[in-house]
Amino acid sequence: MRILTGDTPTGKLHLGHYVGSLENRLNLQTDHECYYLLANKHAFTTNADNPQQIRQNTLDVALDWLSVGLDPDKCSMLIQSEVPAIDELTFYFAMLLPFNRVMKNPTLKSEIRMKNLGDTYPFGFPLYSVGQTADILAFRPDVVPVGKDQLPHLEMTREVARRFNQLYCGVAPETPDSEHLAAGGLFPVIDALLGRVERLVGTTGPGEDGELAKMSKSLKNHILLSDSPEAVQKAVMKMYTDPNRIRATDPGTVEGNPLWIFHETFNPDKAWVAEHEDLYRQGKVGDVDMKRKLVEVINDFLDPIRQRRLTFETRPDTVIDILKVGTAKANEVANATLDAAKRAMKQDYFSQ
Ligand code: TRP
């Protein structure tokens, strides 16, 4: 199978990114042809006035990838802006999606709300979602591992693939998604692969709506993959738990309690977790001890990541070389797709 996914470099990656998508990428790289894209152009949607920051964030995300164990011998890591075929495809794909359809994309709508973009966002903001369909289809992947918030973009990608195949490859409208390639379509109608944890909670409890907030840098409720042991300790010891539990002898609630969500997600000793959840319910173990244990668990999880980071951090040229090789490989695939797309659209004037 061929796999493509990516991250918009808006800052360093956190534990939510790990369980939401990085973990799948690690598993997939061993037996599949994987392309992992640094969507640096998408970072210009909200950060065009700060290109140095975008550059730094792009390299930081690459370093996070290498630190978690994405292996340049097993996958290609690429810089979006260095793959021009993606931009060319974006223009054609933008013709296949009604404007109002793009503006109804729920992820765009929620970003406009969450980032307070009002009606002053640039034209390129909704365009990025069309660009994402080209990021994906340039590689003609089978599977796209993403977090849940990306599903609307993947749905648009499926619509573009169907439409292109119908308009330019003679695929009949009633063709099932899984048969588009066999029916002569150029683009696969891709499948999403969601992470083990679709939405990891943050460390600070509910947001304004009363629901536990998702881990995110803008809410400052995150633990970074690059955090020091001390930073982890600080974040965990102040973690929001069961607000109704005053004393350690009060019965505690496990469900929806970040302390236990994190144990369930990161503690490899499932029996220990089940046993202590039970004791917590009965008021026989305290928050502080369970938090101390969680500090250990998260630091054990992050230690190998920290070790790998050290080896790359001191060799920035190596990181650039890895991206260069990955991007060259990506260009071969994306250029071949673009050629085939132009042929299908009868715009291959010079390739007789
Ligand atoms: N929009 C994704 C994010 O915000 C990043 C992204 C860009 C992406 N292009 C992609 C993800 C293609 C999957 C496939 O993180």
Residues whose N, C-alpha, C, O or C-beta is under 5 A from the ligand:
A	BS01	LIG	L4 T5 G6 D7 T8 A39 Q132 D135 I136
